[in-house]
Amino acid sequence: MAHELANAGSYLWTVPSAGTDQGRIAVVLVESTDESGFEVNGVLGVSERFAIGAPLSAGEAAVRLALRGPVPNPSRSLSVSFALPDARPAVLAVYDVNGREVSRRQVGALGAGLHVVSVGEPGALTAAIDLVHLIRGDHRAFARA
């Protein structure tokens, strides 16, 4: 339950670890409380029913090496979205159409999960088609930017 939150248009909710096929979310207005708890003065909205499946494993197999590519594309300051399965060494490298490396950044220390990082200094990349490579050991993923 969240208390005294300004309306930012979104709320980060942690899904419960128990599964159900009868899940619903309600947004309510609580203006006061008494000794028995909260006094609900108005229901602002109720979701349709939804299901919560079994919790997913957060182990190494849950996240794979993946390059989702540049965001936004095109852009002169390049941010890249990618996923790493662990904290082993990995590199994001940007190459121009002639195969010349124009930027390189070590990213393995970021650890497992989805990441978005900037590559190259703002404005340093030229307006051209570049290739972004995520390199980790013998594995290489690439995307156009």
C-alpha positions, 0 to 999 in steps of 0.5 A, a space after each residue: 500500500 502506498 501513502 501520500 504519493 503525488 500523482 506522477 502518472 505511474 506507480 512501480 508495483 512489486 508483483 506478489 510472489 503468490 500466483 492467482 487467476 483472480 488478481 485486481 488492482 484498485 486505486 482508492 482515495 483515503 482522506 482520514 483514518 480511525 483506530 480500525 485502519 483506513 477509511 476509504 472515501 472513494 474508489 477511483 478505479 478498479 482493474 479487470 481481473 488478471 492472472 499472476 503466474 508462478 515467479 520466474 527464476 532470477 538465476 543466470 539462465 533467466 538473462 541472456 546476452 542481448 543487444 537491443 540497439 540504440 535509443 533513440 535512433 537516429 541520434 548524435 548522442 548514442 545510448 544503447 540498450 543491452 542485457 548481460 547474464 552476469 558481470 564477466 567482461 563485456 565491451 560495447 564498441 561502435 564502428 563506422 561503415 568503413 570498419 573503423 572503431 569510433 567508440 569503445 566502452 567496458 560494460 561487464 562490471 554493470 552485472 546481470 540485467 538490462 542496461 542502457 548506457 551512452 557510448 561516445 562523447 555527446 556530439 562526437 559521433 558523426 551523422 552516419 550509419 554505424 554498427 554497435 557491437 556487444 562483445 563478450 568472449 567469443 560472443 558478438 551481437 550487433 545492431 545498426 545505429 
